[in-house]
Amino acid sequence: MATSEQSRADHRWMARAVRLAADTFPPPHPNPRVGCVIVKDGRPIGEGTHLRAGTPHAESHALGNCTEPSLGATAYVTLEPCSHFGRTPPCADALINAGIRRVVVGHVDPSCQVAGRGIERLRQAGLEVETGVLEQEAVSLNRGFLRRVETGMPWVTVKLAASIDGRTALASGESRWITSAAARYDVHRLRGEAAAILSSSATVKRDDPLLNTRLEPPLDDAQQPLRVILDPLLKLSTKAKLFSVSAPVLIFHGEAAQQADRARLEAAGVELAEVPMAGNRRLDLGAVLSELGEREINSVWVEAGATMAGAWLDSRLLDELIVYLAPCLLGEAAQPLLQIGELTSMDQRRDLSITDIRRVGEEIRLTAQPR
């Protein structure tokens, strides 16, 4: 059992490893974010993060960055070191071969390839292993990865922007710009955190968005989130701005889509996926998420109108809602924040838990999760 002094040191260095992982941008989809700090005689001698799938993991980066031999050192890792050969060798073996004496782990990796085997290998090699240090902070780094591993579906965040009176656009549909440049930049940063950006064909027809992440320095195509469109009948025009940039596009459709429209879009380089309908001319959102999970998509950022936002809330598949509230009023004739079924009593209301409130530019960014 760790002494109180050792416990304080463990928390200090694990907090550093968590910060390293949290600052990794964009995330190394489909892999989890991981940070590692190597400490010897109370001093950090190496640190690293997992930057991109297929490249060395955090432990290897940290060991490679050590300023002195790591023999007898302690490794602080936010996620259990892997024990299998994938695109890179096992991290557990790297720590063992480097002479690490003790490993402190944020949380156990639940994926079937690891699931405690990395910890077991370390202990069998004679290393001391401590688990569960800053566990919640470590878990929060990889909500999408953990959701996909545990359920087969990605984490879903719906983003909305509204006036103080809860309106997203004028009655005419005009909505540019409700929010400030600072808030729009913040949206691009959060888009870049996601593995996929999802919208509807109705939104694409109305707003003609690019649905990519535009930051400085720009992300390359391989780092851009997958752009996903729900278009039941495949009536989207290939002249949409969406297709003017080279980042990939995946369109979900229903079985009623005509073969000519399938061929037209495939000829434009679009990938198509058929899923069942769920009535009311809507695609089955659960089937969409299952397919994205099969494609190792960890997190989905939804940007669409009130109808689709309400559909996600009604589906009970929404994990998080982010609303940018702008300091303006649009009036009662303006369009609503989202559309959900009519409620006839207060016990039918949709309760949310507010998890974060912060100011971004002139806006308030409110984050909430369904209860």
C-alpha positions in Angstrom: 0.0 0.0 0.0 1.3 3.4 -0.9 2.4 5.8 1.8 0.7 9.2 2.0 3.8 10.8 0.6 3.9 8.3 -2.2 0.2 8.8 -2.8 0.7 12.6 -3.2 3.5 12.0 -5.7 1.4 9.5 -7.6 -1.5 12.0 -7.9 0.9 14.7 -9.0 2.6 12.7 -11.8 -0.6 11.1 -12.9 -2.2 14.6 -13.2 0.7 15.5 -15.5 0.1 12.4 -17.6 -3.6 13.2 -17.9 -2.7 16.8 -19.0 -0.4 15.5 -21.6 -3.0 13.2 -23.0 -5.7 15.8 -22.9 -3.5 18.2 -24.9 -3.1 15.7 -27.7 -4.9 17.2 -30.7 -6.4 15.8 -32.8 -7.0 12.6 -30.9 -5.3 9.4 -32.3 -8.6 7.9 -33.6 -9.5 5.1 -33.4 -7.0 4.6 -30.5 -7.5 6.1 -27.1 -5.6 9.2 -25.8 -2.8 8.1 -23.5 -0.2 10.1 -21.6 2.9 8.7 -19.8 5.5 10.3 -17.5 8.6 8.5 -16.4 9.8 9.6 -12.9 13.1 8.7 -11.2 14.3 9.8 -7.8 11.3 12.2 -7.6 12.2 13.9 -10.9 10.5 13.5 -14.4 13.1 12.1 -16.8 10.8 11.4 -19.8 7.2 11.9 -21.0 5.1 11.3 -24.1 1.7 10.8 -25.6 0.2 8.7 -28.3 0.0 11.0 -31.2 -1.5 9.0 -34.1 -2.8 5.5 -34.7 -0.1 3.3 -36.1 2.7 5.3 -34.5 4.5 4.5 -31.2 2.3 4.6 -28.0 2.8 7.0 -25.1 5.0 4.6 -23.2 7.4 4.3 -26.1 7.5 8.0 -26.6 8.2 8.6 -22.9 11.0 6.0 -22.8 12.5 7.4 -25.9 12.5 10.9 -24.5 14.2 9.9 -21.2 17.2 12.1 -20.4 18.9 9.4 -18.3 18.6 5.6 -18.0 15.1 4.5 -16.8 16.4 1.6 -14.7 14.5 1.6 -11.4 12.1 4.4 -12.4 8.3 4.7 -12.1 6.0 5.0 -15.1 2.7 6.9 -14.8 0.3 5.9 -17.6 -3.3 7.0 -17.9 -4.4 3.8 -19.5 -3.3 0.2 -18.9 -0.3 -0.6 -21.1 -1.1 -3.0 -24.0 0.2 -6.5 -24.0 -0.4 -7.6 -27.6 1.2 -7.0 -31.0 -0.9 -4.7 -33.2 0.5 -2.0 -35.4 3.1 -1.5 -32.7 4.8 -3.9 -30.2 3.4 -4.4 -26.6 3.9 -1.4 -24.3 4.1 -3.7 -21.3 7.2 -5.4 -22.8 8.8 -2.0 -23.5 8.4 -1.0 -19.9 9.8 -4.3 -18.7 12.8 -4.2 -21.0 13.5 -0.6 -20.0 14.0 -1.7 -16.4 11.0 0.2 -15.0 10.4 -0.8 -11.4 6.9 0.4 -10.7 3.9 1.3 -13.0 1.0 3.5 -11.9 -2.1 3.1 -14.1 -5.1 5.5 -14.3 -7.6 2.9 -15.4 -7.8 -0.6 -16.8 -8.3 -0.9 -20.6 -11.6 -2.8 -21.1 -10.9 -3.7 -24.8 -10.8 -7.4 -25.4 -7.2 -7.3 -26.6 -6.0 -5.9 -23.2 -8.6 -6.2 -20.3 -6.1 -6.6 -17.5 -3.5 -8.7 -19.5 -1.0 -5.8 -19.6 -1.1 -5.4 -15.8 -0.8 -9.2 -15.4 2.3 -9.2 -17.7 3.9 -6.4 -15.7 3.3 -8.2 -12.4 4.5 -11.5 -13.7 7.8 -9.7 -14.6 8.2 -8.5 -11.1 7.1 -4.9 -11.5 4.9 -3.3 -8.8 1.6 -2.1 -10.3 -0.8 0.5 -8.8 -4.2 1.0 -10.5 -7.0 3.5 -10.2 -5.0 6.7 -9.6 -7.0 9.6 -10.8 -9.2 7.1 -12.4 -12.2 9.4 -13.3 -9.9 12.0 -14.8 -8.2 9.2 -16.9 -11.5 7.8 -18.0 -12.8 11.2 -19.1 -10.0 11.4 -21.7 -11.6 8.6 -23.7 -15.4 8.6 -23.3 -15.9 7.8 -27.0 -13.3 5.0 -27.1 -14.7 3.4 -23.9 -18.3 3.8 -25.1 -17.5 2.0 -28.4 -15.6 -0.8 -26.7 -18.3 -1.4 -24.2 -21.4 -0.9 -26.3 -20.3 -1.0 -30.0 -21.6 2.5 -30.5 -19.8 5.9 -30.4 -20.3 8.8 -28.0 -22.8 11.3 -29.5 -22.7 15.1 -28.9 -25.3 17.4 -30.4 -24.2 21.0 -30.9 -26.7 23.9 -31.1 -26.3 27.7 -31.2 -29.2 29.8 -30.0 -30.2 33.3 -28.9 -31.0 33.9 -25.2 -34.6 33.2 -26.0 -33.8 29.8 -27.4 -34.1 30.5 -31.1 -31.7 29.2 -33.7 -32.7 31.2 -36.9 -35.2 33.7 -38.1 -38.4 32.5 -39.5 -36.9 32.9 -43.0 -34.1 30.5 -42.0 -31.4 33.1 -41.8 -28.9 32.2 -39.0 -25.5 33.7 -39.9 -24.2 34.6 -37.6 -25.9 34.1 -34.3 -22.6 33.5 -32.5 -19.3 35.4 -32.5 -16.0 34.4 -34.2 -14.6 33.2 -30.9 -17.5 30.7 -30.5 -17.2 29.6 -34.1 -13.5 28.9 -33.6 -14.4 26.9 -30.4 -16.8 24.8 -32.5 -14.0 24.0 -35.0 -11.7 23.0 -32.1 -14.5 20.6 -30.7 -15.2 19.3 -34.2 -11.5 18.4 -34.4 -11.9 16.3 -31.2 -14.5 14.1 -32.9 -14.0 11.1 -35.2 -17.0 12.0 -37.3 -19.2 15.1 -38.0 -22.8 14.2 -38.8 -25.6 16.2 -40.3 -28.7 15.7 -42.4 -29.3 16.2 -46.1 -31.9 18.9 -45.2 -29.2 20.9 -43.4 -26.7 20.5 -46.3 -29.4 21.7 -48.8 -30.3 24.6 -46.6 -26.9 25.8 -45.3 -24.4 24.2 -47.8 -21.8 23.7 -45.1 -18.3 22.1 -45.6 -18.6 20.2 -42.3 -14.9 20.0 -41.8 -12.5 21.4 -39.2 -10.8 24.7 -40.2 -8.0 25.7 -37.8 -4.5 27.1 -38.0 -2.4 25.2 -38.6 -4.9 23.2 -40.7 -5.4 19.4 -40.2 -4.4 17.2 -43.1 -7.1 15.0 -44.8 -6.2 12.0 -42.7 -6.8 13.9 -39.5 -10.1 15.4 -40.6 -13.2 13.9 -39.0 -15.3 11.6 -41.3 -18.2 13.6 -42.6 -21.5 11.7 -42.3 -24.8 12.7 -43.9 -28.2 11.1 -43.3 -30.0 11.2 -46.7 -32.8 8.5 -46.8 -33.5 8.8 -50.5 -30.1 10.0 -51.7 -31.3 13.2 -53.2 -28.2 15.3 -52.2 -26.6 17.2 -55.1 -23.0 16.5 -55.8 -22.6 20.2 -56.3 -22.8 20.8 -52.6 -19.8 22.5 -51.0 -19.4 19.3 -49.0 -17.8 17.7 -52.0 -15.4 20.5 -52.8 -12.8 19.4 -50.3 -11.1 16.0 -50.3 -11.9 14.8 -46.8 -14.1 11.6 -47.0 -17.9 11.6 -46.9 -20.1 8.7 -45.9 -23.9 8.9 -46.6 -26.4 6.7 -44.9 -29.6 5.9 -46.8 -32.6 3.7 -46.8 -33.6 0.8 -49.1 -35.9 3.0 -51.1 -33.0 5.0 -52.6 -32.9 4.6 -56.4 -30.0 2.8 -58.1 -29.4 5.8 -60.3 -28.8 8.1 -57.3 -26.6 5.5 -55.7 -24.5 5.3 -58.9 -24.4 9.1 -59.2 -23.0 9.6 -55.7 -20.6 6.7 -55.9 -19.2 8.1 -59.1 -18.5 11.3 -57.2 -16.4 9.3 -54.7 -19.0 9.2 -51.9 -19.2 6.1 -49.8 -22.7 4.8 -49.2 -24.2 2.7 -46.4 -27.8 1.3 -46.3 -29.5 1.1 -42.9 -33.2 0.4 -41.9 -35.8 3.1 -41.6 -37.4 3.9 -38.3 -40.7 5.4 -39.6 -41.6 8.9 -40.5 -39.1 8.9 -43.3 -36.2 8.8 -40.8 -33.3 6.4 -40.7 -32.8 4.2 -37.7 -30.3 6.2 -35.6 -29.3 3.1 -33.6 -28.4 1.3 -36.8 -26.4 4.3 -38.0 -24.4 4.3 -34.7 -23.8 0.6 -34.8 -22.4 0.9 -38.3 -20.1 3.8 -37.2 -19.0 1.7 -34.3 -18.1 -1.1 -36.7 -16.0 1.4 -38.5 -14.2 2.2 -35.2 -15.7 5.7 -34.9 -15.3 6.7 -31.3 -17.3 10.0 -31.2 -19.8 11.7 -33.3 -20.4 15.5 -33.4 -23.9 16.3 -34.7 -24.7 19.6 -36.3 -28.1 19.9 -37.8 -31.4 21.6 -37.5 -34.2 21.5 -34.8 -35.8 18.4 -36.3 -32.7 16.2 -36.3 -31.6 17.5 -32.9 -34.9 16.6 -31.5 -34.7 13.1 -33.1 -31.5 12.4 -31.3 -33.0 13.5 -28.0 -36.1 11.4 -28.6 -33.9 8.4 -29.6 -32.3 8.2 -26.1 -29.0 7.8 -28.0 -27.8 11.3 -27.3 -24.9 11.5 -24.7 -24.2 15.2 -24.6 -25.7 18.5 -25.6 -23.6 21.6 -26.2 -25.4 24.8 -26.6 -23.8 28.2 -27.4 -26.1 30.9 -26.1 -25.6 34.2 -27.8 -26.4 37.6 -26.2 -29.3 38.4 -28.5 -33.1 37.9 -28.9 -34.7 36.7 -32.1 -38.4 36.8 -31.1 -41.2 34.3 -30.9 -41.5 33.9 -34.7 -38.0 32.6 -35.0 -37.1 28.9 -35.3 -36.9 26.8 -32.1 -33.8 25.2 -30.6 -35.0 21.6 -31.2 -38.3 19.8 -31.9 -39.5 17.0 -29.6 -42.8 15.4 -29.2 -45.5 17.4 -27.4 -45.4 17.1 -23.6 -48.8 17.1 -21.8 -47.5 17.0 -18.2 -44.4 18.1 -16.3 -43.4 14.6 -15.5 -42.8 14.1 -19.2 -40.1 16.8 -19.3 -36.6 15.9 -20.4 -34.3 16.5 -17.5 -30.7 17.3 -18.1 -27.6 17.4 -15.9 -25.5 20.5 -16.5 -21.8 19.4 -16.5 -20.1 22.6 -17.6 -20.8 26.3 -18.1 -18.2 28.6 -19.5 -17.9 31.9 -21.4 -16.5 31.7 -25.0 -16.2 35.0 -26.6 -19.5 36.8 -26.1 -21.4 33.5 -25.7 -22.1 31.1 -22.9 -21.2 27.5 -23.7 -23.5 25.2 -21.8 -22.8 21.4 -21.7 -25.5 19.0 -20.4 -26.2 15.3 -20.4 -29.6 13.6 -20.3 -30.5 12.1 -17.0 
